[in-house]
Amino acid sequence: MPADPIPFFLHGTFSDTGLGYAYAGNESSPDTRGVAEHWRLLVAALEQAKVGERRRLPDLLGLINYQVSPMFVRGCLDLVGDAGDKLALTALASYILDTPDDEFRADACRAAMFAGVLWLVPYMAAAWVRCADRRSRDLICSFISAVLEPEPDRFIPDDLDIPAETYRQAVDERVAELAATCGGDTTPVWAGQRFGVVALASNMLARVKDTTNEDFYLEHARFLRLRHKFQAATGIDCREFFRDRELQPLAAANVLEEFLESPQVAEYEDGARYFFGRRIRD
């Protein structure tokens, strides 16, 4: 698969400081004629997932190739994690174990983090053990932490000298604990609690309104993940949350307040996954 230019309507798409799942130029459904096949397949899978059709998602894992673009890889994996049902997430779990590349493995664990189902977490821990690259190990550790625990997001110190079995045992014990309290290992979890879209939005609003937070850089990094979760679940355009890669608290607050004050909130059930407002049922 040769390297090729990113289609114009995807500039900023799949970026958490950019357009997320929106397209450049406010296009609702872009014209992909003349676009390379792999880009067309990714866009088609995204458009189908928006209306609840997920059959193409596992096929995206076979398209992954960094020669195209790191953004292409991120788009394929994130979409599987955000919108995938049990079939797609099972394929993602296999990919996490089978890919020989640490960078690919870390990106796949990021997708598993956004899926947030507890049964995927042991696969992420296995990936942590298999990684030789320090940066990839550190990233995977933070992804596991984002699912399993509240702030600060450090489940296990990302130390290469920690015994692998000690780490995996700690992860397994925490997964079992959360499965017992959250309703099983298929329940979506975020920050050590059962995931809910409305609770997520409320948490985000509190963060952007907290003018006393001195650790703004860390808050900025955490908010990227929250913004991703919120847009994937609701389909709400969040491009105004960031400008020139900098968080815009007022703009974010306006979007979140509008959502929380709308009738939409009644459509979201705690303990369920959604993609563009459509519940993902396994």
C-alpha positions as CSV (number, residue, x, y, z in Angstrom):
1,M,0.0,0.0,0.0
2,P,1.9,3.0,-1.2
3,A,2.0,6.3,0.6
4,D,-0.4,8.9,-0.7
5,P,-1.8,12.3,0.2
6,I,-4.4,12.6,2.8
7,P,-7.7,13.5,1.1
8,F,-8.5,17.2,1.6
9,F,-11.7,16.5,3.5
10,L,-9.9,14.5,6.1
11,H,-7.4,17.2,7.1
12,G,-8.0,17.4,10.8
13,T,-10.2,14.3,11.0
14,F,-9.2,11.6,13.6
15,S,-7.3,14.3,15.5
16,D,-8.4,15.0,19.1
17,T,-7.3,18.6,18.9
18,G,-8.8,18.9,15.5
19,L,-12.0,17.7,13.9
20,G,-12.3,14.3,15.6
21,Y,-14.9,12.4,13.6
22,A,-16.0,15.5,11.6
23,Y,-14.7,16.4,8.2
24,A,-13.0,19.6,6.9
25,G,-15.2,22.1,5.3
26,N,-18.2,21.0,7.4
27,E,-18.9,18.2,4.9
28,S,-21.5,15.8,6.2
29,S,-20.8,13.0,3.8
30,P,-17.7,13.6,1.6
31,D,-17.4,12.7,-2.0
32,T,-14.7,10.0,-2.1
33,R,-14.5,9.7,-5.9
34,G,-10.9,9.7,-7.0
35,V,-9.7,8.9,-3.5
36,A,-7.4,5.9,-2.9
37,E,-9.3,2.7,-2.0
38,H,-8.0,2.4,1.6
39,W,-9.2,6.0,2.4
40,R,-12.6,5.2,0.7
41,L,-13.0,2.1,2.8
42,L,-12.2,3.9,6.0
43,V,-14.7,6.7,5.3
44,A,-17.3,4.2,4.2
45,A,-16.8,2.3,7.5
46,L,-17.2,5.5,9.5
47,E,-20.3,6.6,7.7
48,Q,-21.9,3.2,8.1
49,A,-21.0,3.1,11.8
50,K,-22.7,6.5,12.3
51,V,-26.0,4.9,11.4
52,G,-25.4,1.7,13.4
53,E,-23.9,-0.6,10.7
54,R,-20.7,-2.2,12.0
55,R,-20.0,-5.1,9.8
56,R,-17.1,-3.5,8.0
57,L,-15.2,-2.5,11.2
58,P,-13.2,-5.7,11.7
59,D,-11.9,-5.4,8.1
60,L,-10.2,-2.1,8.9
61,L,-7.6,-4.0,10.9
62,G,-6.4,-5.6,7.7
63,L,-5.8,-2.2,6.1
64,I,-3.4,-0.9,8.8
65,N,-0.2,0.3,7.3
66,Y,1.9,3.2,8.6
67,Q,3.2,3.9,5.1
68,V,-0.1,5.4,4.3
69,S,-0.2,7.7,7.3
70,P,-0.1,7.4,11.1
71,M,-3.4,9.2,11.0
72,F,-4.9,6.5,8.8
73,V,-3.7,3.9,11.4
74,R,-5.2,5.9,14.2
75,G,-8.4,6.4,12.4
76,C,-8.9,2.6,11.7
77,L,-8.1,1.6,15.2
78,D,-10.0,4.3,17.0
79,L,-13.1,3.6,14.9
80,V,-13.0,-0.1,15.8
81,G,-12.6,0.8,19.5
82,D,-15.2,3.5,19.6
83,A,-17.9,1.9,17.4
84,G,-17.1,-1.8,17.4
85,D,-19.4,-4.5,18.8
86,K,-18.2,-7.8,20.3
87,L,-17.1,-9.2,17.0
88,A,-15.0,-6.1,16.1
89,L,-13.5,-5.9,19.6
90,T,-12.6,-9.6,19.5
91,A,-10.7,-8.9,16.3
92,L,-9.0,-5.9,18.0
93,A,-8.0,-8.2,20.9
94,S,-6.4,-10.6,18.5
95,Y,-4.6,-7.7,16.7
96,I,-3.2,-6.5,20.1
97,L,-1.6,-9.9,20.7
98,D,-0.5,-10.7,17.1
99,T,1.0,-7.5,15.8
100,P,4.8,-7.6,15.9
101,D,5.2,-3.8,16.0
102,D,5.2,-2.0,19.4
103,E,3.9,1.2,17.9
104,F,1.0,-0.6,16.3
105,R,0.3,-2.4,19.5
106,A,0.2,0.8,21.6
107,D,-2.2,2.4,19.1
108,A,-4.4,-0.7,19.3
109,C,-4.4,-0.5,23.1
110,R,-5.5,3.2,22.8
111,A,-8.5,1.9,20.8
112,A,-9.2,-0.7,23.5
113,M,-9.0,2.1,26.1
114,F,-11.7,4.0,24.3
115,A,-13.9,0.8,24.0
116,G,-13.5,0.6,27.8
117,V,-14.9,-2.9,28.2
118,L,-13.2,-4.7,31.0
119,W,-12.6,-8.0,29.2
120,L,-10.2,-6.2,26.9
121,V,-8.0,-4.9,29.6
122,P,-6.0,-8.2,30.2
123,Y,-5.1,-8.0,26.5
124,M,-3.7,-4.6,27.1
125,A,-1.7,-5.9,30.0
126,A,-0.3,-8.7,27.8
127,A,0.7,-6.1,25.3
128,W,2.5,-4.1,28.0
129,V,4.5,-7.2,28.8
130,R,5.4,-7.9,25.2
131,C,6.5,-4.4,24.4
132,A,10.3,-3.7,24.3
133,D,9.9,0.0,23.4
134,R,9.8,2.1,26.5
135,R,7.5,4.8,25.0
136,S,5.0,2.2,23.9
137,R,5.0,0.6,27.4
138,D,4.5,3.9,29.0
139,L,1.5,4.7,26.7
140,I,-0.1,1.3,27.3
141,C,0.3,1.7,31.0
142,S,-1.5,5.0,30.9
143,F,-4.3,3.6,28.7
144,I,-4.9,0.8,31.2
145,S,-4.9,3.3,34.0
146,A,-7.5,5.5,32.2
147,V,-10.0,2.5,32.3
148,L,-9.2,1.1,35.7
149,E,-8.7,4.0,38.1
150,P,-9.8,7.6,39.0
151,E,-7.2,10.4,38.9
152,P,-4.3,10.5,39.1
153,D,-4.0,8.2,36.1
154,R,-1.3,6.0,37.3
155,F,-2.3,2.4,37.9
156,I,1.2,0.9,38.0
157,P,4.4,3.0,37.7
158,D,5.5,2.5,34.1
159,D,8.9,1.0,35.2
160,L,10.6,-1.5,32.9
161,D,11.9,-3.3,35.9
162,I,8.6,-4.2,37.4
163,P,8.0,-8.0,37.1
164,A,5.6,-8.8,34.4
165,E,3.5,-11.2,36.5
166,T,3.3,-8.7,39.3
167,Y,1.8,-6.2,36.9
168,R,-0.6,-8.6,35.2
169,Q,-1.8,-9.9,38.6
170,A,-2.5,-6.3,39.7
171,V,-4.4,-5.6,36.5
172,D,-6.4,-8.9,36.8
173,E,-7.3,-8.2,40.4
174,R,-8.6,-4.7,39.6
175,V,-10.5,-5.9,36.6
176,A,-12.2,-8.6,38.7
177,E,-13.0,-6.0,41.4
178,L,-14.6,-3.6,38.9
179,A,-16.5,-6.4,37.1
180,A,-18.0,-7.4,40.5
181,T,-19.1,-3.8,41.2
182,C,-20.0,-2.6,37.7
183,G,-22.1,-5.4,36.4
184,G,-19.6,-7.8,34.7
185,D,-16.7,-7.6,32.4
186,T,-18.7,-6.6,29.3
187,T,-19.8,-3.3,31.1
188,P,-18.0,-0.2,29.8
189,V,-15.9,1.4,32.4
190,W,-14.0,4.7,32.5
191,A,-11.8,6.1,35.3
192,G,-12.7,3.1,37.5
193,Q,-16.4,3.6,37.3
194,R,-19.3,2.4,35.2
195,F,-19.3,4.6,32.1
196,G,-22.1,7.0,31.4
197,V,-22.3,9.6,28.6
198,V,-24.2,12.1,30.8
199,A,-21.8,11.7,33.7
200,L,-18.9,12.1,31.3
201,A,-20.3,15.4,30.0
202,S,-20.9,16.7,33.5
203,N,-17.4,15.8,34.5
204,M,-16.0,17.6,31.5
205,L,-18.0,20.7,32.2
206,A,-16.8,20.8,35.8
207,R,-13.2,20.6,34.5
208,V,-13.4,23.4,32.1
209,K,-15.1,25.6,34.7
210,D,-12.5,24.9,37.3
211,T,-10.4,28.1,37.3
212,T,-8.4,26.9,40.4
213,N,-6.7,24.1,38.5
214,E,-3.0,24.9,38.6
215,D,-1.9,21.8,36.6
216,F,-3.3,23.0,33.3
217,Y,-0.9,21.1,31.1
218,L,-1.9,17.8,32.6
219,E,-5.6,18.8,32.5
220,H,-5.2,19.6,28.8
221,A,-3.8,16.1,28.1
222,R,-6.6,14.4,30.1
223,F,-9.3,16.5,28.4
224,L,-8.2,15.2,25.0
225,R,-9.3,11.7,25.9
226,L,-12.6,13.0,27.4
227,R,-13.3,15.1,24.3
228,H,-12.7,12.0,22.2
229,K,-15.1,9.8,24.3
230,F,-17.8,12.5,24.2
231,Q,-17.7,13.1,20.5
232,A,-17.6,9.4,19.6
233,A,-20.6,8.6,21.9
234,T,-22.8,11.6,20.9
235,G,-21.6,12.6,17.4
236,I,-21.6,16.2,18.6
237,D,-19.1,18.4,16.7
238,C,-16.3,19.3,19.1
239,R,-14.0,21.2,16.8
240,E,-14.4,24.4,18.8
241,F,-12.9,22.7,21.9
242,F,-9.4,23.4,20.7
243,R,-7.8,26.2,18.7
244,D,-4.3,25.8,17.4
245,R,-4.1,22.7,19.7
246,E,-5.0,24.8,22.8
247,L,-8.0,24.0,24.9
248,Q,-10.8,26.6,24.7
249,P,-12.6,26.3,28.0
250,L,-15.5,28.7,27.2
251,A,-16.3,27.1,23.8
252,A,-16.2,23.6,25.4
253,A,-18.4,24.7,28.2
254,N,-21.0,26.1,25.8
255,V,-21.2,22.9,23.9
256,L,-21.4,20.7,27.0
257,E,-24.0,22.9,28.7
258,E,-26.2,22.8,25.6
259,F,-26.0,19.0,25.6
260,L,-26.7,18.7,29.3
261,E,-29.7,21.0,29.0
262,S,-31.2,19.2,26.0
263,P,-33.7,16.4,25.8
264,Q,-30.9,14.2,24.4
265,V,-29.6,13.3,27.9
266,A,-32.7,11.1,28.4
267,E,-31.6,8.9,25.5
268,Y,-28.4,7.8,27.1
269,E,-28.3,4.9,29.6
270,D,-25.5,4.4,32.1
271,G,-23.4,1.3,31.6
272,A,-23.9,1.3,27.8
273,R,-21.7,2.2,24.9
274,Y,-22.8,4.5,22.1
275,F,-21.5,5.8,18.8
276,F,-23.0,8.9,17.3
277,G,-26.0,8.5,19.6
278,R,-26.7,4.9,18.7
279,R,-26.4,2.3,21.3
280,I,-23.9,-0.5,20.6
281,R,-25.5,-3.8,21.4
282,D,-23.5,-7.0,21.5
